[in-house]
Amino acid sequence: MFEIHPSLTHSHPCPHCRRSVGASGFVLAAGRSLGSGTCAQCGRKLLFDLPVGFGILYPACLDQASGEVFGPEVGTWFQDRLRRAWIGRGNESQVPLRIEVRRASKRIVLCNCLDDVYGHVLFKLFGVQPYLASSPDTEVAVLIPSNVRHLVPQGVSEVWEVDLPLPELTRWNERLGARLAEAITAKEKAWLGWCYPCPKPAVNTLELARPSGQSRLPRGRPLIAFCYREDRTWGRGLRVQARNLCKLAALLSKRYPSASLVLTGCGGSEPPIDGFEDYRSPRPDAKGEQVWIDLWAAADLAIGVHGSNMLLPTGLAQASIDLLPKGRYANIFQDTLPNPLLTEPREGLFGLRTIYGDEHLGDVKPELLADVAVSLIDGRERFLALERAARCFAEPSEFTSGVPRAIAALERFRQRPGSRAPGADGDFEVHGRG
Ligand SMILES: [Zn+2]
């Protein structure tokens, strides 16, 4: 973590004369954590990213007089965002900040999770966990957009909630910045959490997104969730996506007559899609998101177009299929969280599938997607049983009792997946969830 109050030790090279400029203050604005300082050589007043969040990867520097932004060659979007925010800075009359204090503390680590991209907010939020209980006399505060507040981990002592839609969080609101500075300097000592903006390999998704056990879930199995979004579609446009989904539903329902197919995610301006139970919402609230979490956690399979909408589903469902459009190939796995149940690398690989498509995923046919889905649903239990057995055979301490148990456990997988077992009611029940 990085101390910002009462002392702040950080410097950034002046983009004009390269002289190191020490931070004399800080500004929390436009979803960023910035240091401010004046170059002793050329006298320019500068603002520069402190090393937290995306400031670790792409530290940018703004010349306050000219509005020019300087930074690394990679991550220019992060510079553009600063430039636009500075040009559009304003003194909004409303300060949409609510601070809830659960346990008062004079020393806090503040995790700044503000961002206009939902997935980025989650990445930063995953960075909160290490600070909980890290020190007995220091508490954790989370600066969070209202609509993600329900994912703030238990154990946080203060929730600083900004009630603005995500796209407005990267606007520069002077008054909000002043309120935040006031709240920080009221503390005896304050740090910023690193909130490194990438999914952690060992993150436990369930720490954030806990199934409530309260939702009335559809009863049919397998449960397959399509994580819907309107701005990035499977096929060019909403109509084609709806057609693809209808076809997919028909194929999967034919293969699994008792399946439940559900739509989760933002949307719903389009009419219902045949074959799916509709849980979409144009403006999801905390309650609606909790129902989605419950559905994903119960799902045998989550499917969706690549993007931050897939983060929680990949971490919660038994398996997932990510439809990756050509323009996003380099972003592979940015929307993927490891399912905490899959602790072995091969098990993780089995459960996380990617289908590479063209720019609009127009070449990803419903038949192909259905085939991959069926292979995952039918094959998962056998694959995991084989993996578990392999670990026994490789471990001398298991030779006496583990190996015979593993051999016995494999017996039930001698039938072909999908074939009817004596007394089974339907195909899926042959290899039901173990
Ligand atoms: Zn200078």
Residues whose N, C-alpha, C, O or C-beta is under 5 A from the ligand:
A	BS01	ZN	C14 H16 C17 C39 Q41 C42 G43
